[in-house]
Amino acid sequence: MNPFALPAAELQALAGEHGTPLYVVSRRRIVENYRRLDAALPAAQLFYAVKANPQADILAALAEIGAGFDVASRGEVMAAVAACANPRDDLIFADTVKDPRQIAYAASIGLDDFTFDNASEITQIARHAPGSHVHLRLAVSNHGSVAHLSDKFGARPQEAVTLLLRARDAGLDPRGISFHVGSQCLAPERYVEALKLTRTVFDEAAAAGLMLSSVDIGGGFPVRYGQEDFDIPAMGRLIGNCFTDLFTEDVRLVAEPGRAVVGDAVCLVTKVISESVRDGRNWLYFDDGTYCSFLEVLLYRQRYPLRALTDGPATSYVLAGPTCDSIDVFSRDDRGEVCTVELPEMHLDDLLVAGSMGAYTFSESTRFNGFEPPPFVFID
Ligand SMILES: Cc1ncc(COP(=O)(O)O)c(C=O)c1O
């Protein structure tokens, strides 16, 4: 179940027993989410993007049901290996900007699948992981997604074949193409466009004597935070049909979902630790904020579903975190400006629950002001 929907008494009891802030997690929901993606993309091999949430028990639950892992650093490699992933078969090093020491570490334990998008990465991978399989990441349109990853990553299509040939000449084994349509993608046609672009690169590479055999469609599958309209099985059918139309059966399909696996499997319980009235507005201060679980509010105007575990009359509040920075406010409008939200009247020690807090919360939390990220409690 989605732990956001747990009865108030259960959430209060968990907070009483474990303290706040607290991540409440449904392992069953994580497994269901993974299986739903797996069923929607039956031809694809799934590599869970560890960056979405690297918590050890979550990785172990996913490893147990056969997930592979997309990793981006030595720390993520170690976390996946601790969850029993086999470096050679179960891991892709999919970050295109890699510290050479981390390439060397990954290669030393057997990881041999790396993603790149520029010539210097070819040099680094060839030097520290000679002979490895590589995927070239293409920049594709991220329009309609919340986090635009092609702003920083991906080669232009016109440089793709040159880079692939250069990788081959450096002794690497170019297997195929990867892309990312952007995180929280609400425009499934982006995958179709990106697959068509990938087909073009496959053809140009073949004409240059290089046969590619693998397509990695990255992540991007969305999570429901509010009224978002999407249908994962329909997205999967669209992608699957397009893939079948464009590529032969021997081409491998890979996906790296993160957000959609863990997003709605976790809720956060946070407590009011202070309250005030400032310039006529009611402020509530919580024991978690934008430096910890709510960073995506600042980065992407994320709005999490909120539920106060109190019963009072509806009241408008500014919601803030505990740190010494005034940017630490997580009630913000579409432009990122501080705003109020309506909640049942709340006071000191009352509890607020935020839903869909599984992805890019714990993993993006800082230790600013000495605050530690919340612990995790599993309900099943
Ligand atoms: C290379 C790569 N793969 C997969 C993902 C996971 O994306 P999502 O959480 O949107 O599924 C990301 C996210 O940043 C990424 O950079």
The ligand as an SDF file (V2000), in Angstrom:
LIG
                    3D

 16 16  0  0  0  0  0  0  0  0999 V2000
   21.5140    8.0730  -16.2130 C   0  0  0  0  0  0  0  0  0  0  0  0
   20.2360    8.0660  -15.4540 C   0  0  0  0  0  0  0  0  0  0  0  0
   19.4730    6.9690  -15.5050 N   0  0  0  0  0  0  0  0  0  0  0  0
   18.3090    6.8740  -14.8110 C   0  0  0  0  0  0  0  0  0  0  0  0
   17.8790    7.9140  -14.0270 C   0  0  0  0  0  0  0  0  0  0  0  0
   16.6080    7.7510  -13.2600 C   0  0  0  0  0  0  0  0  0  0  0  0
   15.6220    8.5880  -13.7390 O   0  0  0  0  0  0  0  0  0  0  0  0
   14.1710    8.5700  -13.1130 P   0  0  0  0  0  0  0  0  0  0  0  0
   14.3020    8.6570  -11.6550 O   0  0  0  0  0  0  0  0  0  0  0  0
   13.5200    9.7320  -13.7340 O   0  0  0  0  0  0  0  0  0  0  0  0
   13.5120    7.2920  -13.5310 O   0  0  0  0  0  0  0  0  0  0  0  0
   18.6180    9.1100  -13.9690 C   0  0  0  0  0  0  0  0  0  0  0  0
   18.1550   10.2490  -13.1780 C   0  0  0  0  0  0  0  0  0  0  0  0
   18.8070   11.2510  -13.0100 O   0  0  0  0  0  0  0  0  0  0  0  0
   19.8380    9.1860  -14.7000 C   0  0  0  0  0  0  0  0  0  0  0  0
   20.6150   10.2770  -14.6490 O   0  0  0  0  0  0  0  0  0  0  0  0
  1  2  1  0
  2  3  1  0
  2 15  2  0
  3  4  2  0
  4  5  1  0
  5  6  1  0
  5 12  2  0
  6  7  1  0
  7  8  1  0
  8  9  2  0
  8 10  1  0
  8 11  1  0
 12 13  1  0
 12 15  1  0
 13 14  2  0
 15 16  1  0
M  END
$$$$
